[in-house]
């Protein structure tokens, strides 16, 4: 019997929006036809519950985040709950989710624990939470890892964050067979989605689009120097993407020198002030600017001077700022590839369409892989039964074998000993099934009789 009742279709859906807590709906991004009732009998129940960018405002997401050194302590506290056998925690800026293997029903217990851990009233977070049991938990985990549940479809960072969550749970000793197997399956499916679909090939953020365009020009970045102008979120994300692409050198320029140093240090670069740009511009193969300056920071003469010492080596420039940081006339210079934020938006719009098509293919992959994992999970119910059955048969075999060996040792004819072994073992192995089948026939239990036909692979048409 399911821990959530006979019909697993009864579960808590996330609210429609963070501004309308408590309103039930199908989780945004999940096709409605995926939500069907299932009746699965499993000794271990899986559950995924949490909040994300669709269901809760950032203020609440900040309050329930569990990051850094707190993860290990939180994991141990979670598995200390009577209902929880195993657990993992995924906590990012967009979501905090708990994945648990349960011994018994424990939804309210886990929700209360999450609230207490953060010194919150459970009723404060409950309306914003979503809950997925068993098959839906598996589907949710696969969709998250595949980037289908992200703010930007197909973004790759979430898979790395999920791997970190798995490593943290492994290190804390809070994973058992079901959840551990599910994470391994999830990583395999995420890799398949990346390999078999184009979901991650098209840039859909300004920063990612800028870096992807630069890659088309340079191929690889190990010998390149990038000059990033500004220190805001877009520049930080650009620096992260460049580092992931093995950038050779990074220079960050900002009006506030401390901010430039701080951001550059996080990505192994060095910071300069805006007044130092002319001295370093000739070093830059890639220039990406995103400031709030009301005036142009790079004019045509400054760039022309820098180009003289570059010996026709190309420079890729992206001006993300509004108003512009780079003089539009710079585009007329030889060896300059200058893009504006509008150019990137055109790329992003086209690539979003491509990702949406790839997401449909990914959903199909996920449906197949959900059933594959659930088949494995259901099969775990039979493991102990099969083990006990084989052990019982082996005990009977060994007992009869010892008697046959004694017959041979006492001088009995080998043929007589073999016949004894075969007949006695057959009788012992078929006795109890025969008794139960006869009782089923006497009681009119046709369901058991039919099961026996299947179990023993009997031909129903045989007289």
N, C-alpha and C positions, 0 to 999 in steps of 0.2 A: 504493500500500500504506500502511496506517495506520502511524503511528509507534509504535503500541502493539500491533501485530499485526493479523491479519486481522479478528478479532472484537473490537470496542471494548467488549464486555461484560466484559473482563478489566481490572479496575482496583481501586484501594485504597479500601475503604469505611472510614468513621470507626469508632472503637471505640464499643461500646454505651454505656459511661459512662467518666468520667475515672478511676473507681476500678478499671476492668477494662481496662487498656491492652492493645491488641493484639487484642481480640476484634472480629471483623468483623461488621457488620450493615448493613442499609440505613439511610441517613442518617435520623435522627429527623425526622419531619415530611414525608418524601417518600413519597407513595403507592407501594406496591410495584409496581403495574402500569407506573409510569414507567420502571422499570429494565429495559430490553430491549436486546438486542444489536443493534448497527447496524454496517454495513460501509460506511464512507465513505472515499473516496479524495480527500484534500486535500493540496495542496502545503504548506499551513501548518496546523499543529496547535495548538489552543488547550488550555490547562490551567489549572485553578483548584485551588489547594492551600492548606491552612492549618489553624488550630485555632479552636474557638469555645467558647461557654459550655456546649455540650452534651458536648464531647469532652475538655475540659481544665479543671483547677481554676484558680482565679484566680491562684494563685501562679505557675503556668507561663505563663498568658496575659500576666501582667505582664513576665515575662522575655523574651518574644518580641515585645512591642509595638514598633512603629516609628512614632514620632510627631514632629510639629513639624519642626524644621530637619533632622532625620536622614532624612526621607523622600527628599529629592533625592539625597543621597549613596547611600542604599540602592538607589534605582532605577537609578542609573548603575552601581553594582556588580553589580546583577542582570542588566542587559542586556550587561554585559561577559562574561558566561558564554558559551562557544561555542554552546551549544544555544539560547540565548534571543535572539529577534529583537526582541521588544517586551514591555513589562511595565508593570503598575500595582500599587499596594499599597494595600489597605484595612486600616486598623488602628484599632480602637475598644476600649472597655473589655471588649466581649464577644467580639471576634474579631480575628485577624490573618490576612489572606488575600492570597496572591500570585496575580495573573492574568497569564499569560504566553502569548505567541505563540512557538512553538518551530520551529527549523529542523530539529531532529533530536531523538531521545529524550533527555530531560534531567531526569527526575523525581528521581533520586538526587542529581544535581548541584545541583539547586535546593534540595533539602532540606538537603544538606551546607552550601550557602552560607548558608541561614537560620540554621543552628546556629552556624557559624563567626562570622557577623556579631554574634552575641550571646555569643560565647565559651562555647558549650555543646557537649556531646557530641551528635552527631546522633542517637544511640540514645536520648537522653533525650526528645527531642521526637517522634521517628518514630512511636511507638505511638499518639500522641494526634492524629496528622494525618489529614486526609481528602484525597482526590485525585479530581478530576473532569476527565476528558478530553473535549474537543470538545463533543458535543451536551449532555453532562451539565454541562460547565462553563458553557455558555450558559444552561441551565435553572437552575443554581445562582445565577448572577449575577442573573437575572430574579427569582428567588424572594427573594434577599436584598434587592434594591432595592424589591420590593413589600411588604416587611415580613413575608413568610411564613416566614422562617427566624429571626425575632427571638424574644427571650425573651417579649415581649408581641406577639401577632399584630397586624400592621397598624401598628406604631408608626412615626411619620413621620420620626424623626430619622435613620434609617439612609440614606434617600435623599439627604439633604443631605451626609452623610458620604461617600457614594459619589461624589457630584459633586465634593467636595473631593479625593478620590483621583484622579479623572479630571483635574482641573485641575492637580494636582501632577505627574502623569505627563506632561501636555501641556507644562507649563513646563520639565520636565526633559528633554524631547525623547525620551521613551522609548516613545511610541505610534507604531504604524504603521497600515496600512489596516485589518487585520482586527480588532484590539483596539479601535482608535478607533471603527470602525463599530459594534462590539458595544456599547460604552458608550452611544453615541447611541441605538441601538436599545433599550437597557435603560431609558434615561430616558423614552423614548416609551411603552414598555410600562408602566412604573410609573405614568405619568400616566394611561394608559388604565385601569389597575386602580383608581386613585383616583376616576376619573370614572364608570366603569361599574359599580362595586361599592360597597357600604357599609362596606368594610373599615376606613376611617379615621374614620367618623362617630361611633362609639360609644366613649366614654372607658373605658379598662380599667386605669388606674392611679389610685391615690387622688388624686394631685396633678392629673392630667389631668381626672379626674371632678369635682374641686372647681372647677377653672377653667371647665369646660364648663357646670356648673350656674350659676355666676356669670354666664356669658355669656347664659344664658337669661333672666336678670333684667335685665341692663344692655344687652344687644345688642352694644355695643362698649365698649372700655375707655379710649379716648383721653382722656376727661374724668374718669376715676375714679382714686381713690387706694386703694391696697391696703396694709394693715398685716399683715405676716407675723410671727408670734411663734414664735421658735425659730431655729435655724441648722443643723439637721441635713439629711440627704439629701432628705427629703420636702419641706421648706421650700425647699431649693435648686431642686429640680425644679419646684415650684410657681412660684418666681420666674422660671424659664426659660420656662415656659408663658405666664405673664402678659406677659413681655417680648415673646414671639413674637406675642402678641395686641395689641401696641402700647399697653400700659398707660401711663396718664398719669403717675402718681407712685407710688413704692414706698418704704415705710418698713419696716425690719426691726428687730424688738425681740428682745433676747436678754439672758440673765442676765450673760454675759460680753460687755462692750461691744466689745472688740476683734473678737470673732467677728461681732457684728452689723455693725460697720463693714466688715469684710472681705467678707462676703457681699453686703451692700448695694452696695458699690463695684463688684462684678462685673456688676451689673445696672442701674447708673445710679441707685441709690437712696441713702438715708442711714440710718444705724443709730442706735438709741437703746437705753437700758437698760430693764429691765422696770419700774423705778420711774417711768419717763417715759410709760408707756402712757396714764394718765388725761389727760395734757395733749394727747395726739395722737389719742385715740380718736374724737373728734368729726369729725376730718378723713377718717376711713376709710369708704369705701363698701364695701370688701371686707375682711373679717378672717378670716385662716386661721391656726390655731394648732396646733402640733405640738411640744410640749416634753415633758420627762420630769419635770415638776414634780409633787410629791406632793399639792399643794394647788391650789385654784382660783385662776386668775390674773385672770379677768374676772368679777366678781360682778354681780348684778342692779342694784344701786344705781349702780355705776360706769357701766354701759351706759345706764341710765336718765338719768343726768346728761348723758352725751354726746349722747343723742338730743334733748335740749331745744334745743340750738343747731343742729340739722340741719333743722328745719322740715319734718318728715315725709318727708325723703328716705330711701329704704330702705337698709338695711344687710344685706349678705349675710355670714353667718358660717358657718365650718366648723370644728368641733372634732375634730381627728384624734387627739388625745392620749388615752391610757389610762393612768392615770385622767384625767378630763376637765379641760381648762384653762378652760372656760367654764361658768358656772353654768347648769344645765338650765332654771332659771326664766326665763332671758333670753328663751327662746322665746315666753313669754307676752306680751312687750312688743310694742306696735304697731310696724309698719315694720321688724321684725326677721325675717329668714329664717335660721333656725339649723338646720344639719345636723350629724349626728354621723358618726363613722367607720362605724357600722353602716348608716346611710342610704346612704353611698357604696358600701359593699360590695354592697348589694342592686342598686344601679345597675350596678356592675361585673360582677356575675354575669350579669345579663340581657344586658349589652352584649357579654360574651365569647361568648355563644351567637350573637348577631348577627354578630360578626366571624368566627366559625367557619364560618357559612353563607356569608358573603361570601368567605372564603378558598377555599372550593370553587369558586366562580365564578372567582376569580382564577387558580386552577390551570388551569382550562379555557382562559382567555385565554393563559396562559403557554405551554401546549402548542402552541397555534396559532402563537404568535410564535417559539417555539424552531425549529419547522420552517421558518418564513419566513426566519429568519436563516441556518439551515443550508443552505437552498436558495441563498441569496446566496453563502455561503461556498463551496459546491460549484461554483457557476458560475464562481468565480475561476480554477479550473483550466483552463477553456476560453478564457480571455481571450487568453493568448499564442498559442494555436493559431489562434483566429479572426483575430487580428491578422496572423500569418504567412501564413495562407491568403489573406486579402484583399490583403496586400502583394504576394504572388506573382501573384495574378490581375491586379492593377493594373499590374505590370511587363509582363506579357504583353499586356495591352490597349494600353499605351503603345507597345510595340515594333511591334505590328500597325498602330496608328494612324499612326505615323511613315511606315511603308511605304505606306499608303493615301494619305497626304498627298503623298508623293513621286510617286506615280502621277498624282495630279491635277495636280501642278506640271509634270509632263512632258507633259501634254496628253492623258492617258488619258481614256477615256469615264467620266463620273461613275458610271454604272450598273455598269461593270466594277470600278471602285474600291470601291464599296459591297459588291458580291458578294464581292470578295477579302477585305474587312474582316470580313464576316459569316462566311464559310466558314473563314477562317484562325483567327479568334478562337474559333469553336466547336470546331475541331479541337484547338487548343492547350488549351482549358479541359477538354475531355472526354478527352484522350488518356490521361493517367496514371490517372484513375479507371477508365477502360475496361480498361486493362492490369491493374490490381489486381483488378477484378471477374472478368476472364477467368481470372486465376491462382487466385482463390478458387474458381471453378467447377471448374477442373481438379483442385484439391486437396481438393474436397469440403468446403470451408469454408462451410457453410450459415449459420453465425452472422454472418460478414462479409457474405454475400449479403443476409441479412435486414436487417442494419444499413444497407447501401447503399440498400435499398428505402425505409427510413425517412428516411435522410439526404437522399436526392434526391427524396423525396415522390412515389414512383412508385406507380401503381395496380397492385397484385398481380394483380387480376382481368383486366387488359388482356392480350389474346393477344400 
